[in-house]
Amino acid sequence: MTEDSRSQFLSLHLLETLVAVLPVRDENGQPKSLVYGGVERHMITSQARRRAERVHARNRANAGVGALKGRSMGVRTREWALLAGRHLVSRHNWSEDEAVATARAILEASGLKFGDPSKKTVANLTKVLVFAPADAGVRIAEHIVEHADELKKWRDSYLLAQAREAAAKKARRGTKKGADTPPEEEDGCPESAPSAGLLPFPKMTRDAVLLAIAPRDAVDIALYGRFLAEIADSPNVDGAVQSGHAFTVHEAEQIDDFYAAADDAKLDRKRNALSFLDAADDAGAGMTGYQSLISGTFYRHAVLDRVQLRTNLRAAGMTEDEAKETAGHAEKEFVNAFVEAFPEAKKNSTASTGSLPALVLAFEGERPYNYAAAFQLPVDETPEDAGGEGPAGAAATRRLLRHHAFVSRRREDLRTARVLTYDPRIDDLLGEPDLSASVTVVDKAEDLTP
């Protein structure tokens, strides 16, 4: 099958069973949930899933592994001024204070807003996360070095104007509180001196910043998109990937796990105590508390818009052939990340990242297809001989594949449906004629897409 003969949308559906995990939490540290089909379900948000998949693909590419090895990827951070400053320090021997101040001033003059200068923790961080190619900081730093003399003079004027504005603002606040005298001049300069925002900013430098943070050929930006409202003329990208929130196919079940953490030093003293009175002084746990954990079988869904992906890559400057080839590689890596990646919250205490899906269903169509409706009625895990559906993994597999077969008979655009399982019990189910009739079973994630 050629690239041009494939359908526009690749729909992915996945079932996975998780036990005693907490991959995402709300502001109170509790599991996230939603109400669907009249009952509460556990939820893993699409934001958590997308970041896990994006970082998984980026790490593989940077390590020279997978279909996107060696490709340019993006980084989403507030630290672009710090990254540019570090390059100036390590490669061009600038002082740290001068390097960061210069990079911050240039980015701020380009339109990005920064944190409160009086607070060291946020002073050099942009107020919003900026998703840009990984080498954006290096590019900005190299432009600064190339035009160092001119930009240092501009920076000094810019910082001086900022300081005057801050002093004038402080003086005005004092006047409002009852001061009788007007704001005094500072450094012999009247209040009417040009503000930092009105100082001429070299156009070549602003263009260099916009080019550095532009999506360019970063494949993950083409996949997941980018929105940057602070700089109106910096191109935004409509993502080619749509992701749904994962939810349990059955009613939510949550436990509040009580834990007691031992204090090693206290236990050592107790172990070596010469009398029971000394030992009693060191009794008890070092720390106790509760953590909420969830278990269940989750359904999740994502869609790749192949046309949008190629459009984004063409907009980045690729030729039609380059965009087609890169889109094919990006699709394979996206499918791999959808199957393999997992949010890393509590990964060490729950081993959640070791989970493998019970079933993955992939097929093409002329529009996206979401099969969440298959689980509107929650799975009843009561044993089948007692009138229930049995274990949720097998029951959800039957529902999903029967739902797909039903829809396929009514939608002529659905084709090339493939399924992958890592569960031997599910593999046995796939041998049943009514479940396997509309799908092809594959053994590897890369075989889910042609």
N, C-alpha and C positions, 0 to 999 in steps of 0.2 A: 504494500500500500504506500503510495507516495504522499508527501507532505500536503500537496494541494488537494488530494482526494479525501483527506480526513475532515471530520466534522469540526465545527468551530469550538465546541465545548467538550472538555473531558471532565466527567463527574466521578468523584471518588466517595465511597461510603465505607465506613469501618466500624467494626464491633470489637471492643476490648474489655476484658475483665480485670479490674483493679481491686486489690485487697489491702485494707488498712493503710491508706495513703492520704496525702493532703497536697495535691499539686497546685492548688490556687486557693487563696483566702480573701475574705472581705476585710474591711477596715477594722473589724473587731477580732480578727484572727479566726473567724469561723468559716466553714466550708460555704461556698456559694451554691445557691439553689434557685429553682424556678418551679412554678406550678403549671403542670401540663396534664391534660386528661383527668383533671379533678384531683390529682395527688401531687405532693411535693417530689421533685426529682433533684438529685445532685447535678451540678453543672460545672464544667470546665470551660472557661471563657475562650472565645476565639482569639482574643488578644494574646493569652498565654500560649495557645497552640501556635499561632503565627510566629511569635518570637522564637519559640523552640525550633520550629522548622527553618526559619531564616538563619538562625545562628548555626544550626546543624549543617546546612548547606554551605555557609560561609567558611566554617571550620574545615570542612572536607576540601573545599576549593583551595584554601590557603595551605593545606597540608599536601596538596598535589594528588588528591584522591577524588574519584568520581568523575561524572561527565563534565563538570565545570572546573576541573583542575586548571590552575593557571589563569582563570578568568578574573576580571576586575569585579570586586564586590564592594558593598557599602558598609558604613558604620553609623549607628544612630547614637548620638551623644550630645551633651551640652558642653563638652570640653575642647572645642575646636581651637579656641585661643590658647589653651594650655598645650595642645598637641603641636600647634605651630611654634609656640615658644620653646618647647623642648627640642624641636629640630634646630632652631636657631642656636640654642645653647650647646647641643651635642655636636653639631656639624660646623658651626660658624663661630663658636667661642663668644657668643654674646652673653652678657650677664643675665641671670634669670629674670630679675625685675624688669630690665629694659626690654627683653624679648617678649615677655607676656604682656607688658603694657602696650607695646607697639602692635602686637597681633590683636589684642582686645580693641584698641582704638580703631583699627582698620575695619574689623568686623562690625563694630558698633556703627561706624560712619556709613557702612554699606546697608544698614537697616536692621541688623539683629539687635535685640534688646538684651541687656545683661542684668545680673543681680545687683543688689545694693552694694555700692563700693565700700561702705563702712563695715560690711560683714565679710570677713576673709573667706568664709566657707563657700560663698556664692558669688563673690565679686567678679570672678573671671569665668563664670559659667553663664551661657546663654539661658534666657528664661524658658525657652522651649527646646525640646530635643530636635536636633537637625540631622536628618538622614541624608548622608552625602557619601561619595566615593571615599574609600579608605585612605587614599593619598591626598585628600583635600588639604590637610594641615601642612603637609610637605610642600605642596604647590604654593600655598599662601606664603610660607616661610621663604621659599626660593624667590618669589617675587619681591618680598621685602629686602632680601639681600641684594638683588639686582638693582634696586632703586633706593638703596639704604640712605644716602645723603638727603635726597629730597623728602623721603618719608619720615626721617627723624625730625627734620625741621617742621614738617606738617604735624607730626605727633606732639611735639612740644607745644605748638600753638593750640592744638586741640585740647590737650590736657590742662593748659593754663586757662582756656576759655571755660572748660568744665568747672575748674576750681572756683573761678569768679562767679559762675552761675550758682554754684552751691552756696557760696558765701552770701550772695545777694538774697537767695531764697531764705537762708537762715536769718538774715537781718530783717527781711519782711515779716517773718513769723514773730520776731521780737517786737516789731512795730505794732503788729496787730494785738499783741498782749499788753500794750500800753506804753511803749517807748515813745518819747517825744521827739527824738532826733532821727533824721533820715539815715539810711544806710551810708556808711562811710566808704570812701574809695579805697580800694586795695591795690597795693603796688603802684600807686599813682595812676590807676586806670579807672575811668568812670564806669558806672553801671551800664551805660549805653554801649559798651564795647561789644563787638560781634559775639553772638552765642556760638557754642560748639557746633550746633546744627547748621549754622549759616556759613561756617568756614568753607572755603573752596576745597573740595575733596578731589584728588586726581582721578580723572575718568579712567585712565588706564588701570589704576589700582582697583577701582570698583569693578571694572570688567574682569579683572583677574580673579577677584573674589567670587563673582558670579559664576565664572567658568569653573573654578575649583570646586564649588559646592553644587554645581549643576549635576543632574543624574548621570550624564555622559554614558559610558558603557557598563556601568555597574549592573550586573544581571539581576541581583536581588531587588534593586529599586524598580527595575522593569517588571518584576514579578509582583511585588507587594505594594508598589506605588509610594507616592510621597506627597504630602501637603505642607507647604511652607507659606503661611499667610503674611509673615512679617516683611518679606521682600517681594513686592508685587510683581517685579519683572523676573523673578527667579522661577524657572519652569516647574510646575507641579506635574505629577504623573498619576494617571488613573491606573490603579493596580489591575493586573491580569488575574489575580487570585481572589476568589470569594471563599470565606470560611464561616461556617456556622458554629454556634456554641455546642459543645458535646453535652449530652445529658443521659442519665440512666434510663434504661428501657423499662424499669420497674420503679416502685415507690422507694424513696430515699431511706437509707438506713445509716445512722450515724452513731458513733460511740465517743464518749468523753473518756479518754485514756488517762488515768492517774499515773504519774511517774514520780519516782524518788531518785534523785541523783546523789551518789555517794561523794563524800569529801575524803580524798585519799589520805591527806595528812592526819585528819581526825581518826580514821580507821587504823592507821599505822600506830598512833599513840594508844588506841584502845587495845590493839593486838599485843603491844609490849608493856601494858600497864602491870604494875606489881601488886595491885590490890583491886578488889571489886569496886571500891569507892572511886579510884582513879578512872577505872573503865566506865563507870556510870556517867562521869563528866563528859565523856566523848560519845555518848549514845545518840542515836537519831540520825536522820539523813541530812546531807548538806543542803539540799534544796528539794522542794516538792512542788507539784503543780499539775495542771490538766492540759491536754492537747486533744483537739477534736480530729478524728480520723473517719474516713469514709471508705465504703466498699461498694462494688456494684459492676454491672455490665453497661458500658456506655456506647451510645451511637454517636458518631461524628461524621461530618460531611464537608467537602470542599470542592471547588470547581476551578478549572483553569480555562481562561478565555484565550485560545491560541491566536486569534486575530489581534486582540489587544496587546498580547505579548510581542508579536512581530511589529505592530505599530509603534510600541514603546522603544523597541530596539532600533527601528528605522529612524525614529526621532532623535536617538542618541548619536546618529551619524553613520550607522552601518548601511552597507549596500543591501539590496534585496536578498542576495545569496548569503551574505554574512548573517543577516537577521534570521533567515530560515534555518541555517545550520545552528546558530546559537540558541534559537528557540527550541529546537529539538533536544539539545543538550540540557537546557533549563527545564524542560518538561520531565525528562528522566530524573533529574536531581530533585525536582519538586515532588514527584511521586515517591522517591526514596525517602525524602524527609517526612512526608505525610505518614509513611509506614513506620519509620525508625525513630523519629524525634519525639521527645516527651518533655514537658515542663520540669525544671529541676528543683522546685521547692521541696524541701524535706527529703531530698534524694538519698542522703546518707543514712537517715534514721528510718526510712521506709523502703529503700531499694526500688522506688517506683520507676526509675528509668530503665529497669531491666524488663519491663513488661513488653510482651509481643501481642499483636492483634490476633483475635480469634478468627476474624474474617475481613478481607478487603475486597470490595466490589468496585470495578472500574469499567466505565463504558462511555461511548461518544454519543453526542446528540447535537441538534441544531439549537438547543436552548439548555439552560441548567435544569437539573432534576434533583429535588430534595425529597428524600424518603422518610422524613421525620413522622409523617402521618401513619406509617406502619406501626408506630409505637405510641399512638395517642391513647389506646387502651393499654394500661400498664401490664407487663408480663406477670402472670400469676405463677410463682415458683412452687406452688403446691405440687406434689408428685402427680404424674399423669393418671395413675390408677386411682387417685382421690379426686379427680376432676380438674386438676391444674395443668399447667404446661411444662412442668419440670424445670430443670436448671435454666437460668436466663440465657446463657451463651447459646445453647442449642435451640432454645425457643426463639430467640431473636434472629438466629440464622435462618430458620424456616420462614419466619415472617418477612425478613428482608428479601430473600430470594423469590418467595412467592409474590411479594409485592412487585418486584421488578418484572417477573414473568407476566403478571397481569397487565402492568403498564405497557410492556413491550408489545403486547398484542394489539394495543390501541394507538401506539405511536410509532409510525414507520421510520422515523429518523434515528431511533435507538439502534446501536450496532456495536460489534466488537466487544461484547461484555466478557470480562475476565474476572476470575476470583482467585484469591490466594489465602491460604490458612496456615497457621503455625500450631494448630490444635488437632491432634489425631482424632479426637471424637468428632470434631467438625468435619474433618476429612472423610470420615465414614458417612456422615450425612450427605456430603456432596455426591455420593454414589447413588443416591435415590433419584429415580428418573424425573420426578416432578420438580426437583430442585436443580438438577444439572442440565435440563433440556435447553435453557436459554443462555447458558454461560459456558466458558471454557476455563478449565482449571489450570493454573500455572504454578510453578515452583519457586519463582524468584520475583522480587519487587520490580526489577527492571522489565519483566515480561508483562506487567500490567498495562503498559502503553506500547503501541506498535512502533 
